[in-house]
Amino acid sequence: MTDSSPKPVPEREDDVPDGFLTCPSLILRARGDEKSPAWEELLSYYEPFVRLVLRRMGFRGEDLEDLRQQVFVTLWNGLEKYEKRDAVRFRS
């Protein structure tokens, strides 16, 4: 039996445990097709984190939802150009 419960959302970005690190192969698989299972996995993985950051910035309700969508559109548009760099986290 697999545990399908969502991961607990950390209180601060600095509190993100190793289990929240992005797998580089997931990023590569998510490029190019918004209907890809990898893109859906990336969205479901980062959605709680993005909500947390936006709530910490003071956004609520429709504003939070609008910005959440903008974050993921921006991510989609820049994913092809993303290059892994030492000491820079993907979520940054």
Secondary structure, DSSP 8 states (H G I E B T S, - for coil): ----S-----SSGGG--GGGS--HHHHHHHTT-TTSHHHHHHHHHHHHHHHHHHHHTT--HHHHHHHHHHHHHHHHHHGGG----TT--TT-
